[in-house]
Amino acid sequence: MDEKTLKQKDNFASLKLNRRKFIFTAAASSVAFYYTACKKTTAKSLEVRKITPPRLDTAYLGEKVLCYRPLRHGAPNMSIETIGTQLIAHNYGHGGSGWTLAPGCAKYVTDLVTASTTGKAIPKDAAVTVVGGGVLGLFTTYELVKRGYTNITVIAESFDKLTSHNAGGLLAPVSMSNNPDLQPLIDQIGIDAYKFYAEIATGTQADFSKGAVVVPTYFEDRESSGLEPYVGKVMQPAKDVTLDFGNGTQRTMVTYDDGIFIDTAIMMKSLHDYLEPKAKFVTQKLTKFSDVSSPLVFNCTGLGAAGINNDVEVVPVQGHLIMLRDQIPANLQYMILVYFAKGKTTVGQDVKRSFYIFPKHLLGTGVNDVGVVGGTFIEGANTDTPNLEEFQILIDNAKNFYGI
Ligand SMILES: Cc1cc2nc3c(=O)[nH]c(=O)nc-3n(C[C@H](O)[C@H](O)[C@H](O)COP(=O)(O)OP(=O)(O)OC[C@H]3O[C@@H](n4cnc5c(N)ncnc54)[C@H](O)[C@@H]3O)c2cc1C
């Protein structure tokens, strides 16, 4: 490595972002700079892994998906409060980590209810309403079923094509805005969730046989993975490896070989199939909790909490994803996530770009339609500012990464 490249690499290292703070941290380097810095920095002693790049030409690109993470500044709201005659248990605002945290958060919030004086007085056959049909609502319902509640109604404005179906599926506690005091709690909740998904992946979970798999998961460094608190508890230490794409491009990465990919669309169906006979499902938008008469209400409304709970800390974080099709699935059994620096969209919004690829498969698509490429983080963007040019930037960055 010449002196100039070494200096750039050092500069790059100092700009690396912890994904936990990723959405909020400004940096000044460019994507082009990243590639200059990280290409061909292979240390000879590292294990070399050969990866055949995915097919990224237009013919191999499927649905372009625009969706919104429900971020709550400060931390997700996992708390209980009494409003009138109802006990309200909040479970929303998990940003880019809703899938990672949902099983653990459902346990945590249900524990808050059952430990409270009001909650203890509510019998297991009393009417319980879960508002929200996304991953938080479904895992909360699952937790209630497991604890013996028998009169549960899940109410949602929509049960289809939610952010929860669209999400990528990386298990990592990242893309959140956490008060540092709460980080140990978030880490413990994530560790609990890891155990749950690992059981599905290894075929030892009693209720779900598919929806999660163990795959090598590659990051730029340990810090940006968000997974270091899991190491030694539920995960093995990461290793430094060289990825060789067989086209002259190599990248030095860190791998967690026991990373977990959650196939979110499949897992949503698994949850629905399990819960349909055990709870009532009603399509309805609520404007206030007292629209229902049950004494216990779980608020799992994601971005809807800005309205129904009047929570000004809840903001959308726009994301762009592209489904891949006609791939060779055996070549895509891994996940990669790298971050780039902050930029501006063409309408002047702040955008944090990343490149990630996961082996996602949508139900009802061909067996070779495997893979999703993402993604962007544009806080405050909404359907009026779709930033559609980001889809092309996404593909260009993916091709650059693989040296295509
Ligand atoms: C591009 C992208 C990639 C992501 N990748 C990952 C990832 O790799 N790993 C990860 O862990 N997470 C990921 N996430 C984050 C994850 O998808 C979300 O945190 C999670 O889906 C939020 O689930 P939810 O149930 O809170 O919200 P939603 O799925 O949005 O569900 C909210 C539910 O509440 C209902 N609702 C809202 N308001 C009302 C109301 N007033 N009355 C009735 N119903 C109401 C809605 O209809 C809906 O049913 C990603 C998100 C995006 C956008």
The ligand as a Gaussian input file, in Angstrom:
#p B3LYP/6-31G(d) Opt

LIG

0 1
 C      -35.956000      -0.118000       4.335000
 C      -36.100000      -0.739000       5.706000
 C      -35.254000      -1.764000       6.081000
 C      -35.357000      -2.340000       7.356000
 N      -34.512000      -3.357000       7.680000
 C      -34.547000      -3.877000       8.931000
 C      -33.651000      -4.908000       9.290000
 O      -32.848000      -5.363000       8.459000
 N      -33.710000      -5.398000      10.566000
 C      -34.592000      -4.907000      11.489000
 O      -34.568000      -5.356000      12.634000
 N      -35.471000      -3.938000      11.156000
 C      -35.460000      -3.411000       9.912000
 N      -36.316000      -2.396000       9.573000
 C      -37.156000      -1.817000      10.628000
 C      -38.455000      -2.580000      10.804000
 O      -39.034000      -2.851000       9.561000
 C      -39.428000      -1.736000      11.634000
 O      -38.801000      -1.307000      12.831000
 C      -40.656000      -2.548000      11.996000
 O      -41.218000      -3.136000      10.853000
 C      -41.689000      -1.684000      12.691000
 O      -42.775000      -2.521000      12.985000
 P      -44.111000      -1.933000      13.597000
 O      -44.976000      -3.097000      13.877000
 O      -43.773000      -1.013000      14.709000
 O      -44.678000      -0.986000      12.450000
 P      -45.507000      -1.303000      11.116000
 O      -45.017000      -2.505000      10.402000
 O      -45.507000      -0.029000      10.350000
 O      -46.961000      -1.620000      11.645000
 C      -47.749000      -0.623000      12.251000
 C      -49.157000      -1.148000      12.348000
 O      -49.952000      -0.218000      13.086000
 C      -51.134000       0.059000      12.361000
 N      -51.623000       1.368000      12.776000
 C      -50.956000       2.536000      12.854000
 N      -51.741000       3.490000      13.337000
 C      -52.946000       2.930000      13.570000
 C      -54.177000       3.401000      14.095000
 N      -54.337000       4.677000      14.455000
 N      -55.229000       2.538000      14.184000
 C      -55.087000       1.245000      13.801000
 N      -53.930000       0.750000      13.319000
 C      -52.886000       1.580000      13.220000
 C      -50.711000      -0.045000      10.905000
 O      -51.812000      -0.198000      10.036000
 C      -49.842000      -1.306000      10.994000
 O      -50.650000      -2.460000      10.989000
 C      -36.291000      -1.849000       8.288000
 C      -37.166000      -0.839000       7.890000
 C      -37.085000      -0.292000       6.620000
 C      -38.034000       0.788000       6.228000

